[in-house]
Amino acid sequence: MFFRASAREQALKLGLRGYAKNLPDGRVEVLAAGDDAALDALTAWLREGPPRARVDDLERLPARDDEAGEGFVTA
């Protein structure tokens, strides 16, 4: 399973809203909104990613709740 789809699966399990999308430079941007504990759990998962993923760095920044939209999508 690819990184964005795996991130979506994890976010949905945690009841989060938002998106995961590829950036032109090869990075993946994930925006998530919801319960603080669920966001912490997703952040911990993102640090490792799915099997065979390579995560070099993770930066967690605050986001406005209204940026997340409904559900969790991949782009």
Secondary structure, 3 states (H helix, E strand, C coil): CCHHHHHHHHHHHCCCEEEEEECCCCCEEEEEECCHHHHHHHHHHHHHCCCCCCCCCCCCCCCCHHHCCCCEEEC
